Each structure stands twice: as C-alpha cells, then as structure tokens.
C-alpha cells in the first residue's frame, strides 16, 4: 500500500480503488490493528455528499475485502472493523 500516492498492489498487480473505497481504507490505515467504529467510517464517507443506506459501510468493506483479500479486514462484532496487520 502506497497511501500517499493512493496506490495499492496485490500480488504485484496494481488494484484500482474508488474514492469511497480509499476513504474506508484510509480510516483503517490510520489505526492499523485497532478497531475503527462503523460511525467513524460513515463520517469519512459523508464527505462524498450522497445519500446513505443502512448498509453502505458493509458494502464498501465487502468490496475492499474482495480487492485486498478477505482476511485483511476483520469484523469486530458490535464494535466495527479492524485492519489486520502481519
């Protein structure tokens, strides 16, 4: 992950992320290994000035998991999400 340049690579290949996907990933990158609340992620997504459905965060987390690997983002039930660092 080259966060400053907004570039992400997986298995040597660059992975394209939308602006909203980057917003979610950025929230998680700011607190690697720590739980980030759904509310904090929603707040980051509000900057896009759009309507929100109740599952907006889940949709973008799901998309990120598909692109970066499902095991890299853990759901912490009742608390939020955590970027798994190895």
Secondary structure as GFF3:
##gff-version 3
##sequence-region A 1 86
A	DSSP	three_ten_helix	3	5	.	.	.	ID=ss1
A	DSSP	beta_strand	8	10	.	.	.	ID=ss2
A	DSSP	beta_strand	13	15	.	.	.	ID=ss3
A	DSSP	alpha_helix	19	29	.	.	.	ID=ss4
A	DSSP	beta_strand	35	36	.	.	.	ID=ss5
A	DSSP	alpha_helix	38	46	.	.	.	ID=ss6
A	DSSP	alpha_helix	56	68	.	.	.	ID=ss7
A	DSSP	three_ten_helix	70	72	.	.	.	ID=ss8
A	DSSP	beta_strand	73	76	.	.	.	ID=ss9
A	DSSP	beta_strand	80	83	.	.	.	ID=ss10
###
